[in-house]
Each structure stands twice: as structure tokens, then as C-alpha cells.
């Protein structure tokens, strides 16, 4: 655009990678149900204060939330559900995709496989190692994005729709549940119009005044939003998930020990497999 009286607007074309990310976002749009609630981290903070520094350092809020999410989903497999070609599927293991701060419009993701069977320390190690590989993969994807231009736009989008319609491909790329933290950006609450799997977005943790038993306390809390495919989950399921998640975070010392018995597995309750 130009103006007769002012300077010209600067118009820059999108990069090949930005265009491809935009098409993926369009393809991943689904009928979402979303819930927003607060998470209390006082027990988590107390645990970290009680541990030696080198042991407490990797146990960030995000790591403990991933561990708590995995065990909450294993405890109630009705919540661990994904839509697959008009059918409902409950995966046999909780694979959690954790977003990593990258360079593109879509954050690279590292997937912690079978997270319900891991301790919080094991999850921290898996995220740290996987994040480095996810960033290397993102750099490769950015460098190669121009190759997507060799396909006509309608064909490219049709191929993306076909690929992301497969629960098997989505599981490989983003897991069966996603966790993304906005803490590094100082953002208190976030949502997203797309998700390859049920998604929890964690805001930054802050000390806030909270009314408890008629008195005001200052407690470490963070806003969280959870969104899922409304074709297989509803607000009641999100409410149950919130309760199970907070129950896990209220006893974070249990997340440091290997899960026992049924807690270590997520039952195969599926009306159809991903085959």
C-alpha cells in the first residue's frame, strides 16, 4: 500500500517455511473444547526447597507438570483419547509432546514416550536431550521448506490433510498429549486455535493472593488452558483432568519415584486401533 502524503508501507513476502507453517495450521484446525483453570504450585515449591540444589534444578514446573499429566491420564484412560478417522482411540501409552522455543511459527516438539512409566527426573533428562534434537530438526526443516513449493498448493494441502488425519502420524510428531509453557515469555495465559493432540498450555508461575478458609495467603500459582477435540472429549472430561492433575502436583514427591502397578500403564481401551 502507498500513501500520497506519507512513506510507503513495507511489504515483505512470507518465507517458504512460514507459508508451510500457515498451511499446517489451517489443516490442524479442529472443533475444540477449551477449559481454563489455575494450578497451585506450593507443594512443588516446597519439594524443591527440600532437595539439594543439583537435584532440584532440573525439576522445573514444566517437568513436574508433564509427569503429573502422564500419571493423571494413566489413572483415568477416558481422558486419554484422540480422534482417528471418525473413531475414538485410547493409546496404550502416554506419549507427551513438549514444545521447545524455536525460530518458526510452530514450535518444535520433543516427545517423551511412555511418560506414565517414568520418574520426573527421567522425564527431565528426556526433555533436555530431545529439545536439542528438536531444534536441529527445525533448522533442517527451515532449510528444506522451499522444496514444498515444488508441489501445487491444492495438492500440498491435500497431502497435509491426509497425513494429519492419521493418529499414527500425529502421535509420531506430537505424541498423544501436548504440553506447552509460556513461562519463558512471561505470558500468564495462552490458547491456540490448533492442536495435533489434546493440549495443555501453562502460563508463567507467579505469587498471588488466594483466599483459603476465610484468610488470604500468597501462593505460587499459574493459569493453564486445556483444549481437546470436542468430537471425543467434553468439558466434564476436562474438569476431571484438572482435579487429577492438581492431586498429582499436591504430592510431587510421588513423581520422583517409579509409578507402581496400574499407575505405570495406560489400558488399551479403544473402539478402533490406529491401524
C-alpha positions as CSV (number, residue, x, y, z in Angstrom):
1,X,0.0,0.0,0.0
2,X,1.1,3.6,-0.6
3,X,0.1,7.0,0.7
4,X,0.2,10.3,-1.2
5,X,1.4,12.1,1.9
6,X,3.4,9.6,3.9
7,X,6.1,6.9,3.5
8,X,5.4,3.6,1.7
9,X,4.3,0.6,3.8
10,X,6.9,-2.1,3.8
11,X,5.7,-5.4,2.4
12,X,7.8,-8.5,2.9
13,X,6.9,-11.9,1.4
14,X,6.5,-14.8,3.8
15,X,9.3,-17.3,3.8
16,X,8.8,-20.8,2.4
17,X,8.8,-22.1,6.0
18,X,6.3,-19.5,7.2
19,X,3.9,-20.4,4.3
20,X,4.2,-24.1,5.1
21,X,3.5,-23.5,8.8
22,X,0.5,-21.5,7.9
23,X,-0.9,-24.3,5.8
24,X,-0.3,-26.8,8.6
25,X,-2.2,-24.5,11.0
26,X,-5.1,-24.4,8.6
27,X,-5.1,-28.2,8.3
28,X,-4.9,-28.8,12.1
29,X,-8.0,-26.7,12.9
30,X,-10.5,-28.9,14.8
31,X,-13.7,-28.4,16.8
32,X,-12.1,-27.7,20.1
33,X,-13.4,-27.6,23.7
34,X,-11.3,-25.5,26.0
35,X,-11.1,-25.1,29.8
36,X,-9.1,-22.5,31.8
37,X,-8.1,-23.0,35.4
38,X,-5.4,-22.2,38.0
39,X,-2.7,-24.7,39.1
40,X,-1.3,-24.4,42.6
41,X,2.5,-25.0,42.8
42,X,3.0,-24.5,46.6
43,X,3.7,-28.2,47.1
44,X,6.1,-28.2,44.2
45,X,8.0,-25.2,45.5
46,X,8.2,-26.9,49.0
47,X,9.6,-30.0,47.4
48,X,12.3,-28.1,45.5
49,X,13.3,-26.2,48.7
50,X,13.8,-29.6,50.5
51,X,16.0,-31.1,47.8
52,X,19.7,-30.4,47.2
53,X,20.3,-27.8,44.5
54,X,21.7,-30.1,41.9
55,X,18.8,-32.4,42.3
56,X,16.1,-29.7,42.4
57,X,17.4,-27.7,39.4
58,X,16.1,-29.9,36.6
59,X,12.7,-30.4,38.3
60,X,11.1,-27.3,36.8
61,X,7.4,-26.6,36.8
62,X,7.1,-27.9,33.3
63,X,8.9,-31.1,34.0
64,X,6.6,-31.8,37.0
65,X,3.5,-30.9,35.1
66,X,4.5,-33.3,32.3
67,X,5.0,-36.1,35.0
68,X,1.7,-35.2,36.6
69,X,-0.2,-35.1,33.3
70,X,1.2,-38.5,32.4
71,X,0.0,-40.2,35.6
72,X,-3.3,-38.4,35.6
73,X,-4.1,-39.7,32.1
74,X,-2.9,-43.2,33.1
75,X,-5.2,-43.1,36.1
76,X,-8.3,-42.3,34.0
77,X,-7.8,-43.5,30.4
78,X,-11.2,-42.0,29.5
79,X,-9.3,-38.7,29.4
80,X,-6.5,-40.1,27.2
81,X,-8.5,-40.1,23.9
82,X,-7.8,-39.0,20.4
83,X,-10.0,-38.8,17.3
84,X,-9.0,-41.1,14.5
85,X,-10.9,-41.1,11.2
86,X,-14.3,-41.0,12.9
87,X,-13.4,-43.3,15.7
88,X,-12.3,-43.0,19.3
89,X,-8.8,-44.3,20.3
90,X,-7.2,-44.6,23.7
91,X,-3.5,-45.2,23.2
92,X,-1.7,-47.9,25.2
93,X,1.0,-45.4,26.4
94,X,1.0,-41.7,27.3
95,X,3.4,-40.0,24.8
96,X,3.7,-36.4,25.8
97,X,4.9,-33.8,23.2
98,X,6.7,-30.9,24.9
99,X,7.0,-27.6,22.9
100,X,10.5,-26.1,22.6
101,X,11.2,-22.4,21.9
102,X,12.4,-22.3,18.3
103,X,12.6,-20.0,15.3
104,X,9.4,-20.8,13.4
105,X,5.7,-20.1,13.7
106,X,5.2,-23.6,15.0
107,X,7.3,-24.6,18.0
108,X,9.4,-27.7,17.5
109,X,8.3,-30.6,19.7
110,X,10.1,-33.3,21.6
111,X,8.1,-36.4,22.5
112,X,8.6,-38.1,25.8
113,X,7.5,-41.7,25.1
114,X,5.7,-43.8,27.7
115,X,5.9,-40.8,30.1
116,X,3.4,-42.5,32.5
117,X,6.1,-45.1,33.3
118,X,8.9,-42.6,34.0
119,X,10.0,-40.6,37.1
120,X,10.2,-36.8,37.0
121,X,14.0,-37.0,36.8
122,X,13.8,-39.3,33.8
123,X,11.3,-37.0,32.1
124,X,13.6,-34.0,32.7
125,X,16.5,-35.9,31.1
126,X,14.4,-36.9,28.1
127,X,13.1,-33.4,27.6
128,X,16.6,-31.9,27.8
129,X,18.1,-34.4,25.3
130,X,15.1,-34.3,23.0
131,X,15.0,-30.5,22.9
132,X,18.4,-30.3,21.3
133,X,17.4,-32.8,18.6
134,X,14.1,-30.9,18.0
135,X,15.9,-27.7,17.4
136,X,18.3,-29.3,15.0
137,X,15.4,-30.9,13.1
138,X,13.7,-27.4,13.0
139,X,16.8,-25.9,11.4
140,X,16.8,-28.7,8.8
141,X,13.0,-28.2,8.1
142,X,13.5,-24.4,7.6
143,X,16.4,-25.0,5.2
144,X,14.3,-27.6,3.2
145,X,10.9,-25.8,3.3
146,X,11.4,-24.4,-0.2
147,X,11.0,-27.9,-1.6
148,X,7.3,-27.8,-0.7
149,X,6.9,-25.1,-3.3
150,X,7.5,-27.7,-6.0
151,X,4.0,-29.1,-5.3
152,X,0.9,-27.2,-6.4
153,X,-0.8,-25.5,-3.4
154,X,-4.1,-27.6,-3.5
155,X,-2.1,-30.8,-3.8
156,X,0.2,-29.8,-0.9
157,X,-2.7,-29.0,1.4
158,X,-4.5,-32.3,0.4
159,X,-1.3,-34.2,1.4
160,X,-1.1,-32.4,4.7
161,X,-4.8,-33.1,5.5
162,X,-4.3,-36.8,4.7
163,X,-1.1,-37.0,6.8
164,X,-2.6,-35.3,9.9
165,X,-5.8,-37.3,9.7
166,X,-3.7,-40.3,10.7
167,X,-3.5,-40.8,14.5
168,X,-0.3,-42.7,13.9
169,X,1.4,-39.8,12.2
170,X,0.2,-37.3,14.7
171,X,1.4,-39.5,17.5
172,X,4.9,-39.7,16.0
173,X,5.1,-35.9,15.6
174,X,3.4,-34.5,18.7
175,X,2.6,-37.5,21.0
176,X,-0.8,-38.3,22.4
177,X,-1.0,-35.2,24.6
178,X,0.9,-31.9,24.3
179,X,2.3,-29.6,27.0
180,X,3.5,-26.1,26.1
181,X,4.8,-23.5,28.6
182,X,4.6,-19.7,28.1
183,X,6.7,-19.0,31.2
184,X,9.8,-18.1,29.3
185,X,7.8,-15.3,27.6
186,X,6.2,-14.0,30.8
187,X,2.7,-14.7,29.4
188,X,0.1,-15.6,32.1
189,X,-2.4,-17.4,29.8
190,X,-2.4,-18.7,26.3
191,X,-4.6,-20.7,23.9
192,X,-4.1,-22.0,20.4
193,X,-6.6,-22.4,17.5
194,X,-4.9,-25.7,16.6
195,X,-3.6,-28.9,18.3
196,X,-2.4,-32.2,16.9
197,X,-3.4,-33.8,20.2
198,X,-5.1,-32.6,23.5
199,X,-3.0,-29.6,24.6
200,X,-2.2,-28.0,27.9
201,X,-0.8,-24.5,27.8
202,X,0.9,-23.4,31.0
203,X,1.3,-19.8,31.8
204,X,4.0,-18.3,34.0
205,X,4.0,-19.1,37.7
206,X,3.5,-16.1,39.9
207,X,2.9,-15.5,43.6
208,X,-0.7,-14.4,44.0
209,X,-3.1,-13.7,46.9
210,X,-5.5,-16.5,47.3
211,X,-8.5,-16.8,49.7
212,X,-8.3,-20.1,51.7
213,X,-10.6,-20.9,54.7
214,X,-11.5,-17.3,55.2
215,X,-8.0,-15.9,55.1
216,X,-5.7,-14.5,52.4
217,X,-2.5,-16.4,51.6
218,X,0.2,-15.7,49.0
219,X,0.8,-18.8,46.9
220,X,2.6,-19.8,43.8
221,X,0.1,-20.4,41.1
222,X,-0.2,-20.4,37.3
223,X,-3.0,-20.3,34.8
224,X,-3.5,-23.2,32.5
225,X,-5.7,-23.8,29.5
226,X,-6.6,-27.3,28.2
227,X,-8.1,-27.9,24.9
228,X,-9.1,-31.1,23.2
229,X,-11.1,-32.4,20.2
230,X,-14.7,-31.9,21.1
231,X,-15.7,-34.9,19.0
232,X,-14.2,-37.2,21.7
233,X,-13.9,-35.1,24.9
234,X,-16.1,-32.6,26.6
235,X,-16.0,-30.1,29.5
236,X,-16.8,-32.8,32.1
237,X,-13.7,-34.7,31.0
238,X,-11.6,-31.5,31.3
239,X,-12.9,-30.9,34.8
240,X,-11.9,-34.4,35.8
241,X,-8.5,-33.9,34.3
242,X,-8.0,-30.7,36.3
243,X,-8.7,-32.5,39.6
244,X,-6.4,-35.4,38.8
245,X,-3.6,-33.1,37.7
246,X,-3.8,-31.0,40.8
247,X,-3.9,-34.1,43.0
248,X,-0.6,-35.2,41.5
249,X,1.0,-31.8,42.0
250,X,-0.1,-31.7,45.6
251,X,2.1,-34.7,46.3
252,X,5.0,-34.1,43.9
253,X,7.4,-36.4,45.9
254,X,5.5,-39.3,44.4
255,X,6.5,-38.1,41.0
256,X,10.2,-38.7,41.9
257,X,9.5,-42.5,42.4
258,X,8.7,-45.0,39.7
259,X,4.9,-45.5,39.4
260,X,3.5,-48.7,40.8
261,X,1.1,-51.2,39.4
262,X,-1.7,-49.9,37.2
263,X,-0.4,-46.4,37.5
264,X,2.5,-47.3,35.2
265,X,0.3,-48.3,32.3
266,X,-2.5,-46.8,30.3
267,X,-5.1,-49.5,29.4
268,X,-5.8,-50.3,25.8
269,X,-9.4,-49.2,25.7
270,X,-10.1,-48.3,22.1
271,X,-13.1,-48.7,19.9
272,X,-10.7,-48.9,17.0
273,X,-6.9,-49.3,16.7
274,X,-4.7,-46.9,14.8
275,X,-4.0,-49.5,12.1
